[in-house]
């Protein structure tokens, strides 16, 4: 049995949160890479954390486009820069 995926309302709730998390993890990654060697465990984990959030955001953006093509808006997961 196929799972239903997120509703449009759920995408609209999680999209901005994931965009914020991605910005936070990117900021933290840069801070850590400026504080620890790039090839250290901290550096590798920081890059991996940022990539995981960015990949999840991208995948959910694609899922929304596929599951809700009429209501899809790219700005749900990629809001305009303020």
N, C-alpha and C positions, 0 to 999 in steps of 0.2 A: 504494500500500500504506500502510495506517494504522500509525503508530508506536505502540508499546504504552503509552507513558507510564511514570510511576514506579510501582514496587511499593509496597505498604503500608509495608514496612520502610524503603524509601528516603524516603517521605514522613515517616515518624517520625524519620529521621535528619536530614533537611533542615529540617523544621519549626522545631525549637528554634533551629537555627543562624540561620535567616532572622528569627526573632523577635528574637534577639540583635543581628543586623546592623541591623535596623530601629531598635532602641533606640539602638545606637551612632551610626547616621547621624542620628537625630533629635537626640541630644545634641550631635553635631558641628555640625549645622545651626543649632541655637540658639546655640551658642558663636560660630559664624562670623557669624550675623546680628546678634549683639550686638557684634561686632568690626569689621564692614565694613558699608557701606551696603547696604540691602536690594535696591536696583536695580543693584548692582555685579555684575560677572561672577562673583565669588566667591559672592555672595548667591544669584544665579540658579542656579548650579551646585549649591550646597548644597541648595537646595529641590528641584531636579531629582533629585539623588542619593537624597534621603530618599523622594521620591515613587516612584522606580523600585523601590526595595527594598520599600516598602509595597505597591505594585501587584503585584509578583511574588509576594509572600507571599499576597495576597488571591486571585490567580489560581490559585496552587497549592492553596490551601484549597478553592476551587471545583472544581478538577480532581480532587482526592481524593474529594470528595463525589459527583461524577459517576461516577468510575471505580471507586470502592470504597465504595458506599453502606452496605454492611453493617458494614464496619470503620471507617467515617468517625467521627472525633471532632474537634470544633471545637478542642479543646485541643492538637491536634498543631501547628497554626500559631499559635494564640492561647492560650498557656499562662496559667494563673492568675497574677495579680500576687502577688509574694511580699512 
